[in-house]
Amino acid sequence: MLKCSHVVYKVNCLEDIVREYRERGFDVQWGSMPKKAFNAFIRFRSGPFIEFLELPRRYALLRYPLNWFYGSPAGQRMAYWATCPEGWCDVALEEKAGKSSIGTEDIISLQDLYLSLRNSGITLSRPIAGKRRRPDGQLVRYSFMLPEPGQLPFIVSPYFPSQRPTEVVHPNGALEIKQILMGCCSNDQFFFDKFLPDDHWLMTVTAEYTHVQSVILYGADCSALKGSIFSRQENIQPNIRGN
């Protein structure tokens, strides 16, 4: 079984979004040195986190080597990330059962999950090893893989070392993500029914195509959310998951 790891918001200028959301009272952390970073994060003590992603359009050209080394789902997703407009663009999932091993390779390996998903009939790329160096110099390692069709969430390993903060305080009072609302077309609903039957955060509703519709936070001051990328709670009837 899988659970929601994080939700991705594509931005045109990472520096601007970091500045804006710090001014809104969020503790926003750069993924790497600001001048070189492709991402920044809003994390919480529990539940999914938010990734801001800036990826120039020229990175769409990486689809060709990625197709060759990891399979066409990898190249297609990279091209999508590089060319999609600003806004909520993707969701990442991780294994529900955490790994107890302390070995780096064991923690970030997705090979067993890759084989399990393949045996379940899911088409996806081979696992891709990733890494980045934080502004404080810490090297963060992880792996990820991309299912097909490309509108399905992608899969990530745990991060090594863990990036979950033991304590995080957002001055605006934000405590966690309350809900990620995802529109889901009829052809994709089986994926969520099978692999996320009881996820606490990700909710699907019937839609013409599969995409992130909104993200709702718990605890944040209303003034911090006004005009932001986050939505207010609405009365939405979720799809019923299960066998």
Order of alpha helices (4+ residues) and beta strands (2+ residues): beta-alpha-beta-beta-beta-alpha-alpha-beta-alpha-alpha-beta-beta-beta-beta-beta-beta-alpha-beta-beta-alpha
